[in-house]
Amino acid sequence: MNFLSTFRGRLLLILALLLITTLSVQYYLNLQRQNENARLLEQQEQAFLAGIALGFNSLTSDDRLRDFVKQEGQPFYDKRTTERIQDILIINSNWQVNDSLTDKYLPTQGEDDEIVMLNLMDIKDLPPLMEGRDRLGDDIVKFPNRAETAPHEDKGEAHAIPIETSDGRWYVMVILKPDNTRSFFRAAQPLAYTLAILLISIGVTIALVWRFTRPIAELSKAARRVGRGEYDFRLAFSDRNDEIGHLTSQFNVMTKELEKNRDLQKQLQEAEKSAVVGRLASAIAHEIRNPLNYINLSLDHLRNKFAPEEEEKKENFRKLTEQLKIEVDRINRQVSDFLRYSRPVKLDLKPMNIRPVIEDSLRIVEPQAKELAIKVSFVERDGISKITGDSEVLRSVFNNLLINSVQAMESTGGKLSVITYQDGDTVIVEVKDTGVGIPEENLEKIFQPYFSTKETGTGLGLAIVRKIIDDHSGQISIDSRLGEGTTITVRVPSAKKDDIELQK
């Protein structure tokens, strides 16, 4: 078996692909983040350099910063730098703000037209200074926004660059806007991507586990069903090429063999029953039939020779002897049923019309049907072909079916109809009655030997009927609804043309 077509091979391959995909996506996201950080750093450096250049220009000219940035063609302050520069402060040697990019910190004019500048230490809302003592030296204490006193709020950042002038050391402080990329959501973005990848991986893993374990769960359920005796159950995963597919195939083979063994056991049980019945029937035929014949003859003799002369007593005597003969005949029929079911039937098969057989059987039940107010009808449609059968044996089939139908309507009356018609190469006979019907739970047992719903029945009548129909290569089925009636359908193959020509 190819390793990649096995359950383990495909699982390892899928997990490897999942791992590679996860690492690839994570690498791509990290690369994107790195490129974004590089772009932001470059933007920050450009803004810082532009701020220093503007501050130096303020020191070397009489123009204010805000006027200089409005000049056309100036190369420092453009759209890229305005995105990051919040303000630029020019701090003189007296630690006063000499110039500012905004009006907030610009010098003002006092009452005596004197110039009033803000002291740097009086400004409390400056963002933290990024330079430390190692770069600014002792001047660091002059900055109110030095690191050890800087507020914790993220207000951006400040950078101070010392410039030596003829008036002493001046400072250019460039104040950059807060970096929005450092917000909580931007900081959590890589975590969100990682979480999303993890959730997708978990989802794919769950789907794979479900897909690969579902056949195992189905196999477990199937094993329980087979344990309950449902040997006709089959699994639907046998078309797979992995271990599950091979296991399923072997499971289906096992259930098929178990089903065959069950059928063989049933056949063996039927054969054992038939053997027992055969031996019993032979004993019954020898031990019972002879006394029955003697009893039957004696009853005839009693009726003829010892009947009372009074009409009333004579009628009662006749009814009693008649009832005794009926019971003797019933016992004799039961013996015949045992003999017929237990012994192989020797059929005299030849092409024949089925109509005369049905008519003979109808004549047998018509007197009883008339007494019970049962309407009998026989319909034969055109085009009925001959069948290959034994007329005497088939007559017992329809005798049995028609008698059962009449008995099903003893208390209610009704309608008994027989319909014959051709369906392709098959002759179909339907026997319908409007009797009490058969309970649904008994339909599967109705053709089994020794099963009967009658108190005095042997349960062999319909079993014998089915056996005879099987011997004629035919089929018999039953459809019944409780309280509505029963329909028994007999299908017998039509006779072959060669057999018909040979008969002629």
matplotlib code that plots the C-alpha trace (Angstrom):
import matplotlib.pyplot as plt

x = [0.0, 1.3, 2.3, 0.5, -2.8, -2.7, -4.5, -1.2, 0.4, -2.4, -2.6, 1.1, 1.0, -1.9, -0.2, 3.0, 1.2, -0.7, 2.6, 4.3, 1.3, 1.2, 5.0, 4.7, 1.8, 3.6, 6.8, 4.9, 3.2, 6.5, 8.1, 5.3, 5.7, 9.4, 8.9, 6.4, 8.7, 11.5, 9.2, 8.1, 11.7, 12.8, 9.8, 10.8, 14.4, 13.4, 11.1, 13.9, 16.4, 13.9, 13.2, 17.0, 17.4, 14.4, 15.8, 19.3, 17.7, 15.9, 19.2, 20.9, 18.0, 15.6, 12.6, 10.2, 9.8, 6.1, 7.0, 9.8, 7.7, 5.1, 7.7, 7.4, 10.2, 11.6, 13.0, 12.5, 8.9, 6.7, 3.8, 6.0, 7.5, 4.2, 2.8, 5.3, 6.6, 4.3, 6.5, 10.0, 11.4, 14.4, 15.9, 18.5, 21.3, 19.1, 16.8, 14.0, 12.0, 13.2, 11.1, 8.4, 6.7, 3.3, 1.9, 1.6, 5.2, 6.2, 7.5, 4.9, 5.1, 4.7, 3.2, 6.4, 6.9, 9.4, 9.7, 8.5, 9.8, 8.7, 11.1, 11.6, 11.2, 7.7, 6.4, 4.8, 3.1, 6.2, 6.6, 9.5, 13.0, 14.7, 18.3, 20.0, 22.9, 25.5, 24.6, 23.4, 25.6, 24.7, 22.3, 19.9, 18.6, 17.4, 14.9, 11.5, 10.8, 13.9, 13.3, 13.3, 10.5, 8.7, 5.0, 4.0, 1.3, 2.2, 2.4, 5.0, 8.7, 11.2, 14.7, 17.2, 20.3, 22.8, 24.2, 27.1, 26.6, 28.3, 25.6, 26.4, 24.9, 21.4, 19.2, 16.8, 14.1, 12.1, 8.8, 7.4, 3.8, 2.8, 3.4, 0.0, 1.5, 2.3, -1.4, -2.8, -4.5, -1.5, 0.7, -1.9, -2.1, 0.6, -1.0, -4.4, -2.8, -1.2, -4.5, -6.3, -3.8, -4.1, -7.9, -7.8, -5.3, -7.5, -10.5, -8.7, -7.4, -11.0, -12.3, -9.5, -10.1, -13.9, -13.2, -10.8, -12.6, -16.1, -15.6, -14.3, -17.4, -19.6, -17.6, -18.3, -22.0, -22.0, -20.3, -23.1, -25.8, -24.1, -24.0, -27.7, -28.1, -28.4, -26.1, -27.5, -26.0, -23.1, -20.7, -20.3, -16.6, -15.2, -14.3, -11.5, -7.9, -6.5, -6.6, -10.2, -11.3, -9.6, -11.0, -14.5, -14.2, -13.2, -16.1, -18.5, -17.1, -17.5, -21.1, -21.8, -20.4, -22.3, -25.5, -24.8, -24.1, -27.4, -29.3, -27.6, -28.5, -32.1, -32.1, -30.6, -33.3, -35.9, -34.4, -34.3, -37.9, -38.8, -37.1, -38.9, -42.2, -41.5, -41.0, -44.0, -46.1, -45.3, -46.2, -49.4, -50.3, -49.9, -51.3, -54.2, -55.4, -56.5, -58.6, -60.0, -61.1, -62.8, -64.5, -65.7, -67.1, -68.8, -70.5, -71.9, -73.1, -74.7, -76.5, -77.9, -78.9, -79.5, -81.1, -84.2, -87.6, -88.9, -88.1, -86.9, -84.5, -83.5, -82.5, -80.4, -78.8, -77.9, -76.4, -74.3, -72.9, -72.3, -70.3, -68.3, -67.5, -66.4, -64.0, -62.7, -62.2, -60.3, -58.0, -57.4, -56.6, -54.0, -52.4, -52.4, -50.7, -48.0, -47.4, -47.4, -45.0, -42.5, -42.2, -40.8, -43.5, -43.1, -44.4, -45.8, -44.8, -46.3, -47.9, -51.3, -54.0, -54.5, -58.1, -59.6, -57.6, -58.9, -62.5, -62.3, -61.0, -63.8, -66.5, -65.2, -65.7, -68.8, -71.3, -69.8, -69.4, -73.1, -74.0, -71.8, -73.1, -69.8, -69.8, -67.4, -66.0, -63.4, -61.9, -59.5, -58.0, -57.2, -53.8, -53.2, -50.5, -50.0, -47.8, -45.6, -47.1, -48.8, -52.5, -53.3, -50.6, -51.6, -55.2, -54.3, -52.6, -55.7, -57.9, -55.8, -55.8, -59.5, -60.5, -58.4, -60.1, -63.6, -62.7, -61.4, -64.9, -67.0, -68.2, -68.5, -69.3, -67.7, -66.3, -63.9, -62.3, -59.8, -58.0, -55.6, -53.5, -50.3, -47.2, -44.5, -43.4, -45.3, -48.9, -50.2, -53.1, -54.4, -56.7, -58.4, -60.8, -62.4, -61.9, -60.4, -56.9, -53.6, -51.7, -48.5, -46.3, -47.5, -47.0, -43.3, -44.3, -47.4, -45.5, -43.4, -44.2, -46.2, -47.2, -51.0, -53.5, -56.2, -56.8, -57.2, -54.7, -51.4, -49.6, -48.6, -51.2, -49.4, -46.0, -47.1, -48.4, -45.1, -43.2, -45.3, -45.0, -41.2, -41.1, -42.9, -40.1, -42.7, -43.2, -45.9, -46.4, -49.0, -50.4, -52.8, -54.4, -56.1, -59.9, -59.7, -58.7, -55.9, -54.4, -52.2, -50.4, -49.0, -46.5, -45.7, -43.5, -45.2, -44.5, -41.7, -42.7, -40.5, -42.5, -45.8, -44.8, -43.5, -46.9, -48.6]
y = [0.0, 3.5, 5.3, 8.6, 6.7, 5.3, 7.0, 7.7, 9.0, 11.4, 12.6, 13.4, 15.1, 17.3, 18.2, 19.0, 21.3, 22.9, 23.6, 25.0, 27.2, 28.5, 29.3, 30.9, 33.2, 34.1, 34.9, 37.0, 39.0, 39.5, 40.7, 43.1, 44.4, 44.8, 46.8, 49.0, 49.6, 50.5, 52.9, 54.6, 54.9, 56.4, 58.8, 59.8, 60.4, 62.6, 64.6, 64.9, 66.1, 68.5, 69.9, 70.5, 72.1, 74.5, 75.3, 76.0, 78.3, 80.2, 80.8, 82.1, 84.4, 86.9, 84.9, 83.2, 79.4, 79.8, 82.3, 80.2, 77.1, 79.1, 80.2, 78.6, 76.3, 75.7, 72.1, 71.2, 71.3, 69.2, 66.8, 63.9, 65.9, 67.6, 64.1, 63.7, 67.2, 68.8, 71.8, 73.1, 75.2, 77.4, 77.7, 80.5, 80.4, 81.9, 78.8, 80.8, 80.0, 82.3, 80.9, 78.3, 76.7, 77.3, 80.4, 78.6, 79.2, 82.3, 85.4, 88.1, 91.9, 93.4, 96.7, 98.6, 97.0, 94.7, 91.1, 88.6, 85.0, 81.8, 80.1, 76.5, 75.3, 76.9, 74.7, 71.6, 69.9, 68.9, 65.3, 63.3, 64.1, 61.2, 62.4, 61.6, 63.0, 61.2, 63.5, 66.7, 66.6, 68.8, 70.8, 67.9, 69.4, 72.5, 70.5, 70.1, 67.0, 65.1, 61.3, 61.1, 63.7, 63.1, 62.2, 58.7, 59.7, 59.1, 62.6, 62.0, 62.6, 65.4, 65.7, 68.4, 69.3, 71.8, 74.4, 76.7, 80.3, 83.6, 84.2, 80.9, 77.4, 77.3, 74.3, 73.2, 71.0, 69.1, 67.7, 64.8, 63.7, 60.5, 57.4, 56.0, 52.7, 52.2, 52.1, 49.1, 47.8, 48.2, 46.5, 43.7, 43.3, 40.6, 38.8, 38.9, 37.5, 34.7, 34.0, 33.9, 31.5, 29.4, 29.3, 28.3, 25.6, 24.3, 24.4, 22.5, 20.0, 19.5, 19.0, 16.5, 14.6, 14.5, 13.3, 10.6, 9.4, 9.4, 6.1, 4.6, 5.8, 4.3, 1.1, 1.0, 1.5, -1.1, -3.6, -3.0, -3.6, -6.8, -7.8, -7.4, -9.8, -7.3, -9.3, -7.6, -4.2, -2.9, 0.1, 2.7, 3.4, 0.4, 2.5, 4.2, 3.1, 3.6, 1.4, 2.5, 1.4, -2.0, -2.5, -1.6, -4.0, -6.8, -5.9, -6.1, -9.4, -10.6, -9.5, -11.1, -14.4, -14.1, -13.6, -16.7, -18.7, -17.5, -18.5, -21.8, -22.3, -21.5, -23.9, -26.5, -25.9, -26.2, -29.4, -30.8, -29.8, -31.4, -34.6, -34.7, -33.9, -36.6, -39.2, -37.9, -37.9, -41.5, -42.5, -40.5, -41.9, -45.5, -45.0, -42.5, -42.8, -46.4, -45.8, -42.6, -44.6, -47.1, -44.3, -42.7, -46.0, -46.7, -43.3, -44.0, -47.3, -45.8, -43.1, -45.7, -48.5, -47.0, -43.7, -43.0, -43.2, -39.9, -37.0, -34.7, -37.4, -38.4, -34.8, -34.5, -37.8, -36.7, -33.4, -35.2, -37.8, -35.1, -33.1, -36.2, -36.8, -33.1, -33.5, -36.8, -35.1, -32.2, -34.6, -36.4, -33.0, -32.2, -35.6, -34.9, -31.5, -33.1, -35.7, -33.1, -30.7, -33.4, -35.4, -34.1, -33.3, -35.1, -32.6, -33.5, -30.2, -29.5, -26.5, -25.8, -23.1, -21.8, -20.8, -24.4, -24.9, -21.6, -22.5, -25.9, -24.3, -21.7, -24.4, -25.9, -22.6, -21.3, -23.2, -22.0, -18.5, -18.4, -19.4, -16.6, -13.9, -13.6, -12.4, -14.3, -13.0, -14.2, -11.9, -13.1, -10.4, -11.0, -12.4, -14.9, -17.4, -20.9, -21.8, -24.8, -26.5, -29.4, -28.8, -31.1, -29.6, -26.0, -26.9, -27.5, -24.0, -22.1, -24.4, -23.3, -19.6, -19.4, -21.3, -19.0, -15.9, -17.3, -18.1, -14.5, -13.2, -15.8, -13.2, -10.1, -11.4, -9.4, -9.9, -12.5, -11.7, -13.5, -11.6, -13.1, -11.1, -11.1, -9.1, -9.7, -13.3, -13.8, -14.8, -13.1, -14.3, -12.0, -13.3, -10.5, -10.5, -7.9, -9.9, -9.0, -8.7, -9.7, -7.7, -6.1, -8.0, -11.3, -10.6, -11.8, -15.0, -16.0, -18.3, -19.9, -23.5, -24.1, -20.5, -20.1, -17.6, -20.2, -22.2, -25.4, -24.6, -26.6, -23.6, -25.7, -24.5, -21.4, -22.9, -25.7, -23.1, -21.2, -24.4, -25.4, -22.0, -22.1, -25.5, -23.9, -21.2, -18.6, -16.0, -15.3, -12.1, -10.8, -7.4, -7.0, -4.2, -4.9, -4.4, -3.8, -7.1, -9.1, -9.5, -12.5, -12.3, -15.4, -15.0, -17.9, -17.8, -18.3, -21.6, -21.6, -21.8, -24.9, -26.7, -25.7, -26.9, -30.2, -30.7, -30.4]
z = [0.0, -0.9, 2.3, 1.2, 0.7, 4.2, 7.1, 8.9, 5.8, 4.9, 8.5, 8.7, 5.3, 6.4, 9.7, 7.9, 5.4, 8.3, 10.1, 7.0, 6.3, 9.9, 9.8, 6.4, 7.4, 10.6, 8.7, 6.2, 9.1, 10.8, 7.6, 7.0, 10.6, 10.2, 7.0, 8.6, 11.6, 9.2, 7.3, 10.6, 11.8, 8.5, 8.7, 12.2, 11.2, 8.3, 10.6, 13.2, 10.6, 9.1, 12.6, 13.3, 9.9, 10.6, 14.0, 12.7, 10.0, 12.8, 14.5, 11.4, 10.1, 11.4, 10.1, 12.5, 12.1, 11.3, 8.6, 7.1, 6.7, 4.7, 2.2, -1.2, -2.3, 1.2, 1.2, 4.9, 6.0, 3.7, 4.0, 5.2, 8.1, 9.2, 9.9, 12.7, 13.8, 16.5, 17.4, 17.3, 20.2, 20.0, 23.5, 24.1, 26.5, 29.3, 28.9, 27.4, 24.3, 21.7, 18.8, 18.2, 15.3, 16.9, 18.6, 22.0, 23.1, 21.0, 22.8, 23.5, 23.7, 27.2, 28.4, 27.7, 24.3, 25.8, 24.6, 27.1, 26.7, 28.4, 30.6, 29.7, 33.2, 33.3, 30.5, 32.1, 29.1, 27.1, 26.1, 27.6, 26.5, 24.7, 25.4, 28.6, 30.7, 28.6, 25.7, 27.4, 30.4, 33.3, 31.2, 31.6, 34.9, 33.0, 31.0, 32.8, 30.6, 31.4, 31.8, 35.6, 35.8, 32.6, 32.8, 32.0, 29.5, 25.9, 24.5, 21.9, 22.3, 22.4, 21.1, 22.2, 20.1, 21.5, 19.1, 20.1, 19.1, 19.8, 22.5, 24.2, 23.9, 22.4, 22.0, 19.3, 20.7, 18.2, 19.5, 17.6, 17.6, 19.4, 17.4, 16.8, 15.9, 19.6, 20.5, 22.3, 19.2, 17.0, 19.7, 19.9, 16.2, 15.9, 18.8, 17.0, 13.9, 15.9, 17.6, 14.3, 12.9, 16.1, 15.8, 12.2, 13.0, 15.8, 13.5, 10.8, 13.4, 14.7, 11.2, 10.5, 13.7, 12.9, 9.4, 10.4, 13.5, 12.0, 10.2, 13.5, 15.3, 12.5, 12.7, 16.5, 16.0, 13.2, 15.6, 18.1, 15.5, 14.3, 18.0, 18.1, 15.1, 12.2, 9.9, 6.8, 7.8, 5.6, 6.0, 3.3, 3.6, 1.8, -1.3, 0.6, 0.0, 3.5, 6.6, 7.4, 3.9, 4.3, 7.8, 6.5, 3.6, 6.0, 8.3, 5.4, 4.4, 8.0, 8.2, 4.8, 6.0, 9.3, 7.3, 5.2, 8.3, 9.8, 6.6, 6.7, 10.3, 9.4, 6.5, 8.8, 11.4, 8.7, 7.5, 11.0, 11.5, 8.2, 9.2, 12.5, 10.8, 8.3, 10.9, 12.9, 9.7, 8.9, 12.4, 12.3, 8.9, 10.2, 13.7, 13.1, 9.6, 9.8, 13.0, 11.3, 8.3, 10.6, 12.5, 9.3, 8.0, 11.3, 11.3, 7.8, 9.1, 12.1, 10.1, 7.7, 10.1, 13.6, 12.8, 15.1, 13.5, 15.1, 12.9, 15.7, 17.1, 13.6, 12.7, 15.9, 15.2, 11.7, 12.9, 15.6, 13.1, 10.5, 13.1, 14.0, 10.3, 9.9, 12.9, 11.5, 8.1, 9.8, 11.6, 8.2, 6.5, 9.2, 8.7, 4.9, 5.6, 7.6, 4.9, 2.1, 3.8, 5.0, 1.8, -1.5, -4.0, -7.3, -9.9, -13.3, -15.0, -18.4, -20.2, -18.8, -18.5, -15.0, -15.4, -14.9, -11.8, -10.3, -11.3, -9.6, -6.4, -6.6, -6.9, -3.6, -1.6, -3.3, -1.1, 2.1, 0.7, -0.2, 3.3, 4.7, 2.3, 0.6, -3.0, -5.2, -8.5, -11.0, -13.6, -16.3, -18.5, -22.1, -23.2, -20.4, -21.6, -20.4, -17.5, -16.8, -13.8, -12.1, -12.1, -9.2, -7.0, -8.0, -7.2, -3.6, -3.6, -4.6, -2.4, 0.6, -0.4, -1.1, 2.0, 4.1, 2.5, 3.2, 6.8, 7.2, 6.4, 8.4, 10.9, 8.6, 5.1, 2.3, -1.1, -2.5, -5.9, -8.0, -10.8, -13.3, -15.8, -17.8, -16.9, -19.4, -19.1, -15.9, -15.1, -12.0, -9.8, -7.1, -4.4, -2.6, 0.3, 2.6, 5.8, 9.2, 7.8, 9.3, 12.0, 10.6, 13.1, 11.7, 8.0, 8.1, 9.9, 7.9, 5.5, 8.3, 9.1, 12.3, 12.6, 12.8, 14.2, 14.3, 17.4, 15.5, 12.7, 12.1, 10.6, 7.5, 5.0, 3.7, 4.3, 1.9, -0.6, -0.6, -1.1, -4.1, -5.6, -5.1, -6.8, -9.8, -9.9, -8.9, -6.1, -3.6, -1.6, 0.8, 1.5, 4.4, 6.5, 9.7, 9.4, 5.6, 4.0, 2.5, -1.0, -1.9, -5.1, -6.9, -9.8, -12.0, -15.1, -18.5, -20.3, -22.9, -26.5, -27.0, -24.2, -25.7, -29.2, -27.7, -26.0, -29.3]

ax = plt.figure().add_subplot(projection="3d")
ax.plot(x, y, z, "-o")
ax.set_aspect("equal")
plt.show()
